[in-house]
C-alpha cells in the first residue's frame, strides 16, 4: 500500500494533555492525558478508552516532548476508529503550531532515521 502522508509518523513516547475547544473557542473539558501512538510535524494519533469525539473536534494541547520541553498547539480530529476494547483511536492534524515547534519534531525524526 502506498504511503499517503507527506511527513513520516514517529512512534515516540511523549506526554500529551488535551482540552476540548467548542465553536465559541471555549474549553469544555479539563486537561486529560492521552496515549499518543505516533506523531509527525503535521499531526498525531492518540487513543482514549471509552471517550468518543466527533470528526472536526478541536483541542488545545500541551505536548511534552523527549527533551522535556512543552509544545503548545491546537489540533483537529480528522479520523476516528473504535477498537475492539472500546478504546477510540484518533488521527489529528495540527491547525495551530509554530514553525519552531514543528521543526523540533522534524529534527527528532532526522536523528531517529539515522539510528
Secondary structure as GFF3:
##gff-version 3
##sequence-region A 1 115
A	DSSP	beta_strand	15	21	.	.	.	ID=ss1
A	DSSP	beta_strand	32	39	.	.	.	ID=ss2
A	DSSP	beta_strand	43	49	.	.	.	ID=ss3
A	DSSP	beta_strand	58	64	.	.	.	ID=ss4
A	DSSP	beta_strand	70	82	.	.	.	ID=ss5
A	DSSP	beta_strand	87	96	.	.	.	ID=ss6
A	DSSP	alpha_helix	99	114	.	.	.	ID=ss7
###
